Amino acid sequence: MGHQYDVIIIGAGPAGLTAGIYAARAGLKTLLIERFGAGGQILNTYEVDNYPALPGITGGELGMKMSDHLDKFDVTRQMAEVTSIDFGEGAHTVHTDSGDFSCRSIILATGNSPRKLGIPGEEELTGAGVSYCATCDGAFFRKRTVAVIGGGDVAVEDAIFLARGCEKVYLVHRRNELRAAKILQNALFELPNVEVVWDHIPKEIKGADEGSVKGLVIENVKDGTISTLEVSGVFIATGNDPNASYTDAVKKDERGYIIADETCATSIPGVFAAGDIRSKRLRQVTTAVADGANAVYSVQEYLI
């Protein structure tokens, strides 16, 4: 029995969608497996201001444009979740909850997911005031007080976005300076309804009797003082963890990201990693798109 596909791309974020476009243009018989639909993490970004030629485009719009671009080509798309992969010499089988698919090469582009805090109240109140996506859920908190946890680009972007509709936004950060880009910090500090709570960590999310968030318990890392912020929502933006639980066979770094160089080649011949799942310094839409293109070029070389 012959292989069903020349290449299977797992993931439909910017890396996977770009890989699909390049693979189709290269004449490869291609399957794109997507779990939640096209766009990936970019859908959680309200405004993408650093993607060349498209300043100010929303994450949803950019994801849709990429998806529509892919639809112009002959690429099979399958909504499914990958459960495991059997790697072989020149032949691989991808197992999903919608069936099994065989191929000659694979591009892993499954990205990452928001990191959990692991504090009391987080799991119980997720969806009832606890959120990992300000652009998805911010509209529910108009004219209310919320807290954002984190100090990187995403946390600051979330705080700026929420400040447009919320009465007050607390930005809780464990250090006394932010990691976010200076241009974002400058925009944040100009907002009158944002208060940065320096040197504090979250300890517990308290719920009201009706099952919604009513407060965030925080601890001062310098003196151990405990206090509570009265908030209706808590937005968690403390980083991400890789979506690579479906395989332990590919070599990963200490954080679980798949190790691959700029050619996107992994430790298994014929298997490549692209986008946020790849162990690298910078995870942006531009670097994901570049990985998608590089991965397909490497697939072509491998198949030849």
Secondary structure, 3 states (H helix, E strand, C coil): CCCCEEEEEECCCHHHHHHHHHHHHCCCCEEEEECCCCCHHHHHCCCECCCCCCCCECHHHHHHHHHHHHCCCCCEEEECCEEEEEECCCCEEEEECCEEEEEEEEEECCCEEECCCCCCCHHHHECCCEECCHHHHHHHHCCCEEEEECCCHHHHHHHHHHHCCCCEEEEECCCCCCCCCHHHHHHHHCCCCEEEECCEEEEEEEECCCCCEEEEEEEECCCCCEEEECCCEEEECCCEEECCCCCCCCCECCCCCECCCCCCECCCCCEEECHHHECCCCCCHHHHHHHHHHHHHHHHHHHC
